[in-house]
């Protein structure tokens, strides 16, 4: 995957990369803001053009059919049907994935289930670079069930997995630096010591090739509004390995998770499969807005997409590092293969610097105290976008 370093990066080279790019035409499928270089994919992905049409069709059906839409348009099945499409993206059997709620709620649900099925009621292990919302969920449930939470440096997470650990939970990609964890090594260590793995894939799904079944991941959650382009607040997904589907207990018992929800029985009987993790009535319009993007992802090879993504971020890093005017900018993302889909730079006046970038047509995002992140989507960002962005950064 590593790009040849002896190549001189100039405009001619950039144009050649765009010419050879097998995903070059995919940008025509997205609604891209005019006169803007959009590097916000790791925060909020851009909307596919078909989303507008599919949303209008949904609203039209809703206006004509009202409640009959549940029956005629099979809205009751959409959580599971979109889950099947996501299963292809994360390397899972279809029956192990479903759309439901938000990432935080899904993490809460699955952490409870992991606690209940864990044979070793010991430590919940996480690292110091996990996402803050995940910490809140972990600490609240640990307190409720009298479990100890151990937070270790991210680089020492895997080596701290031992027989005292019941659950290992973290995010695959560091949301600040973009550093990726070696998931096959993590799950192998979990299996060796009988620990359960629970992963947050929010910064991974749609940008990194994932093989959850092959890696024997136990539980996972993730959002759909970043690289999957589902729109703000689009529903999250959850994954439960087949070996736990029947024996897991659930903490939120909602009517959509009932085996026969329309019998309206006061006694709760959970669905047998992944549907038991559903809670209340889902937002159909949010799921309909996600459909168009998942159709795009089900057509592409994520290994090839990852190759383009890594090359694009590498080119941007080189263009920044090789410019004398950016000597006060520090790149804090890994320079090698252990890098996700975004790059992060550090500058003592980062917030002011980002304001300058935005004024000149480059969109990134700020994370306190002094970090700017650039989330690049290989589906709608070209190499020319990288070139033009570097000109703004280096000016």
C-alpha positions, 0 to 999 in steps of 0.5 A, spaced: 500 500 500 505 504 501 506 509 495 513 510 491 517 515 495 521 517 489 516 520 485 516 528 485 509 530 486 507 536 481 500 538 477 502 533 472 503 527 477 496 529 480 492 529 473 495 522 472 492 520 478 486 522 477 486 519 470 487 512 472 482 513 478 477 507 477 473 511 482 473 518 479 466 518 476 463 516 483 463 524 485 458 525 480 453 521 484 454 526 490 451 533 491 458 537 492 458 544 494 460 549 489 467 552 490 468 548 496 474 543 497 470 538 502 474 534 507 469 533 512 467 526 511 470 524 518 465 528 521 459 528 516 459 525 509 456 528 503 449 527 500 448 522 494 444 525 489 439 520 489 437 521 496 433 527 494 429 523 489 428 517 494 426 522 500 421 525 495 418 519 493 418 517 501 414 523 502 410 523 496 408 516 499 407 518 506 402 524 504 398 519 499 398 513 504 399 515 511 399 509 516 398 504 510 405 505 508 407 501 514 404 495 510 404 497 503 412 500 503 414 494 508 417 499 512 417 494 518 423 490 514 427 496 513 432 496 519 433 489 517 434 490 510 439 496 511 443 491 516 444 486 510 447 491 506 451 494 512 453 487 513 457 486 506 461 492 508 463 490 515 464 483 513 459 479 517 453 474 515 447 478 514 443 476 520 448 479 525 447 486 523 441 491 524 440 498 524 437 501 530 438 508 535 444 511 535 451 509 536 451 511 544 445 507 545 447 501 541 454 501 545 450 501 552 445 495 549 451 491 547 456 493 553 450 490 558 449 484 553 457 483 554 457 484 561 451 479 562 454 473 557 461 474 560 464 468 564 469 473 567 466 478 571 473 482 572 475 488 568 473 492 563 479 494 559 479 500 554 484 505 552 486 513 553 484 515 546 477 512 546 471 517 544 469 520 550 461 518 549 464 511 549 467 513 556 461 515 559 457 509 557 463 504 560 463 508 566 456 508 568 455 501 566 461 499 570 458 503 576 452 500 576 454 492 576 460 493 580 466 492 575 472 496 575 474 500 568 482 500 566 484 505 562 491 504 559 495 507 553 492 506 546 499 503 544 499 498 550 491 496 550 493 489 546 498 487 551 494 488 557 489 483 555 489 477 560 485 473 564 483 479 569 479 482 563 472 480 562 471 486 556 475 489 551 472 495 548 475 501 544 474 505 537 478 502 531 480 509 529 483 514 534 478 520 532 483 525 533 490 522 530 487 517 525 491 511 528 488 504 527 488 498 531 490 492 529 484 488 530 486 481 528 491 481 534 486 484 539 481 479 537 486 473 537 488 476 544 481 476 547 480 469 544 486 467 548 484 469 555 477 469 554 475 476 554 469 479 550 471 484 544 466 490 543 468 495 538 466 502 535 467 502 528 464 509 527 471 512 524 472 505 520 466 503 516 466 505 509 473 507 509 477 501 511 476 494 509 473 490 515 472 482 516 468 482 523 466 474 522 473 472 520 477 476 525 472 473 530 469 480 533 464 479 538 460 485 538 460 492 534 457 498 533 458 504 528 454 510 525 452 511 518 453 519 517 460 519 516 463 515 511 457 512 509 453 519 508 447 517 511 446 525 513 446 528 520 443 523 525 442 517 521 441 511 525 447 507 527 448 499 526 450 494 531 453 487 530 452 481 534 456 475 533 452 469 531 454 465 537 451 470 542 445 472 538 441 466 542 444 467 549 444 475 550 440 478 555 438 485 553 437 491 557 432 496 553 426 492 552 422 495 546 416 493 542 419 493 536 424 488 539 418 483 541 417 477 537 410 479 536 409 486 537 402 487 534 399 482 539 400 488 544 402 483 549 404 486 556 409 480 557 415 481 553 418 476 549 424 477 545 425 476 538 430 470 537 435 474 532 438 480 531 431 484 531 431 483 539 436 489 539 430 494 536 427 498 541 422 503 539 419 505 533 424 507 528 425 513 524 423 511 517 425 517 513 432 517 516 433 510 514 430 512 507 435 517 506 441 512 507 439 507 502 442 511 496 449 511 499 449 504 501 447 502 494 453 505 492 457 502 497 455 495 495 457 496 488 465 497 490 471 494 492 473 496 499 480 494 498 481 498 492 477 504 495 482 503 501 488 503 497 486 510 494 484 513 500 491 511 503 494 514 497 490 521 497 492 522 505 499 520 503 499 525 497 497 531 502 501 529 507 507 529 503 505 536 500 505 539 507 511 536 509 515 538 503 513 546 504 517 550 507 511 555 509 508 550 513 514 548 518 509 550 524 504 545 522 505 538 525 502 532 522 500 528 528 497 522 524 501 516 523 505 516 516 505 509 515 499 504 514 496 504 521 492 511 518 485 511 517 481 515 512 483 522 515 489 526 517 490 531 523 495 537 523 497 541 530 498 548 530 498 553 536 492 557 533 488 552 530 482 555 530 484 561 527 488 557 521 481 553 520 477 559 519 482 562 514 482 555 510 474 556 510 475 563 508 479 560 502 474 554 500 477 548 504 472 545 509 476 541 515 474 541 522 477 543 529 478 539 535 480 542 541 485 545 543 489 545 537 488 540 532 485 540 525 482 534 521 481 533 514 477 527 512 477 525 505 472 521 502 475 517 496 468 517 493 467 524 491 474 527 493 479 527 487 487 528 487 486 535 484 482 536 491 488 534 494 492 539 490 488 545 491 487 543 498 495 543 499 496 550 496 491 553 501 494 550 507 501 551 504 499 559 502 
